Amino acid sequence: MLYWLIILVRVLFAPLILIWPTTAIIVSFSLDLFDGDLAPLAVSKKQYQEIDKAADFWVYIFEMILGWQMFPAFRIFLLFLFAWRLIGTVIFYATGERHLFLVFGNYFENAFFVIFFRNYLPKININILFALAFAVKAFQEWFLHVAKLSFREDILGKKRNWKKK
């Protein structure tokens, strides 16, 4: 039940990105990190991937709207990355092939975070920050969707007992 509550809060908090951006972004991101720990109690691994991608994209919509409003200099860049992720998500739903996320990685959200939080980051050239963020994301996408590894399970050795379909 707690898993579904977290998903509900993720869905409800996404529009709040337009009202209280910093708080809503941090809450949404934190819940996205945490929901995978409770998902095995409620859904199968395949169902989790489908639900998580839908909840993620719901959040991206509001991040894109906010990015469009707040960062006109980055509109086309963010829109391209948003569309790129959308294409990958549609292909994922059509095929179920998670390895596609290596190519269609979530570079949009990482770019959005760099732009949104850049005033809190060291005074490093924004292109270097994008490169670092994209490199980390590419590794994460490979780790999760190509190698199909889990930090909790494969690194920490704490196995989850996913529900069967």
C-alpha positions in Angstrom: 0.0 0.0 0.0 2.9 2.4 0.8 4.2 1.9 -2.7 0.9 3.1 -4.2 0.9 6.0 -1.8 4.3 7.1 -3.1 3.2 6.9 -6.7 0.1 9.0 -5.8 2.3 11.6 -4.1 4.6 11.7 -7.2 1.6 12.2 -9.4 0.2 14.9 -7.2 3.5 16.7 -6.6 4.4 17.0 -10.3 2.1 20.0 -11.0 3.4 21.7 -7.9 6.7 22.1 -9.8 5.0 25.1 -11.4 4.1 26.6 -8.0 7.0 25.6 -5.6 9.7 24.5 -8.0 12.6 23.7 -5.7 10.6 21.9 -3.1 8.5 19.9 -5.6 11.5 19.0 -7.7 13.4 17.7 -4.6 10.4 15.8 -3.3 9.7 14.3 -6.7 13.3 13.2 -7.2 13.5 11.8 -3.7 10.3 9.7 -4.1 11.6 8.4 -7.4 14.7 7.2 -5.7 12.7 5.6 -2.9 9.8 4.0 -4.7 11.9 1.1 -6.1 12.6 -0.1 -2.5 8.9 -0.6 -1.9 7.8 -1.7 -5.4 8.7 -5.4 -5.0 6.0 -5.6 -2.3 3.3 -4.4 -4.7 4.3 -5.1 -8.3 6.5 -7.3 -10.6 9.8 -5.9 -11.9 8.2 -5.5 -15.4 5.2 -3.6 -13.9 7.5 -1.4 -11.9 9.4 -0.4 -15.0 6.2 0.6 -16.8 4.7 2.5 -13.8 8.0 4.2 -13.0 8.5 5.4 -16.6 4.9 6.8 -16.7 5.3 8.6 -13.3 8.7 9.9 -14.4 7.3 11.3 -17.6 4.5 13.0 -15.8 7.1 14.8 -13.8 9.1 15.7 -16.9 6.1 17.4 -18.5 6.0 19.9 -15.6 9.8 20.3 -15.6 9.6 21.0 -19.3 6.9 23.6 -18.8 8.9 25.3 -16.0 12.1 25.1 -18.1 10.2 26.7 -21.0 9.0 29.6 -18.8 12.2 30.2 -16.7 15.0 29.4 -19.2 14.3 30.8 -22.6 17.9 30.5 -23.7 17.7 26.7 -23.2 14.2 26.1 -24.6 15.2 24.4 -27.8 17.9 22.3 -26.1 15.4 21.2 -23.3 12.7 20.5 -25.9 15.0 18.4 -28.0 16.1 16.3 -24.9 12.4 16.0 -23.8 11.3 14.8 -27.2 14.3 12.4 -27.4 13.2 10.8 -24.1 9.6 10.7 -25.2 10.6 8.8 -28.4 12.6 6.4 -26.3 9.7 5.9 -23.8 7.2 5.3 -26.6 9.5 2.7 -28.1 10.0 1.1 -24.7 6.2 0.8 -24.2 5.9 -0.7 -27.7 8.8 -3.2 -27.3 9.5 -3.6 -23.6 13.2 -3.3 -24.5 14.9 -1.5 -21.6 18.3 -1.4 -23.3 17.0 1.3 -25.6 17.3 3.7 -22.7 21.1 3.7 -23.2 20.4 5.6 -26.5 17.3 7.4 -25.3 18.6 8.2 -21.8 17.0 10.7 -19.5 19.4 13.5 -20.5 16.5 15.9 -20.3 16.1 15.8 -16.5 19.8 16.0 -15.9 20.1 19.0 -18.2 17.1 20.6 -16.5 18.7 20.0 -13.0 22.0 21.5 -14.2 20.1 24.6 -15.5 17.8 24.9 -12.5 20.4 24.4 -9.8 23.3 26.0 -11.5 23.3 28.9 -9.1 24.1 26.4 -6.3 26.8 24.6 -8.3 30.5 25.6 -8.5 31.2 28.3 -11.1 32.1 25.8 -13.8 31.3 26.3 -17.4 27.8 25.0 -18.0 28.9 22.9 -21.0 31.3 21.0 -18.7 28.4 20.5 -16.2 26.2 19.2 -19.0 29.0 16.8 -20.1 29.5 15.5 -16.6 25.8 15.1 -16.0 25.3 13.3 -19.4 28.3 11.0 -18.7 26.9 10.1 -15.3 23.4 9.5 -16.8 24.8 7.4 -19.7 26.6 5.1 -17.1 23.4 5.0 -15.0 21.3 4.0 -18.0 23.8 1.3 -18.9 23.9 0.0 -15.3 20.1 -0.1 -14.9 18.8 -1.0 -18.4 21.6 -2.8 -20.3 23.5 -4.6 -17.5 20.2 -4.7 -15.5 22.1 -4.2 -12.3 20.7 -2.8 -9.1 22.9 -0.9 -6.6 20.8 -2.3 -3.7 20.8 -5.9 -5.0 24.1 -6.3 -6.9 26.4 -4.0 -4.9 24.9 -4.1 -1.4 23.7 -7.7 -1.7 20.2 -7.0 -0.4 17.9 -9.0 -2.7 14.4 -7.9 -3.3 11.6 -10.5 -3.7 9.7 -9.1 -6.6 6.1 -10.1 -7.0 5.5 -12.5 -9.8 3.3 -11.1 -12.6 
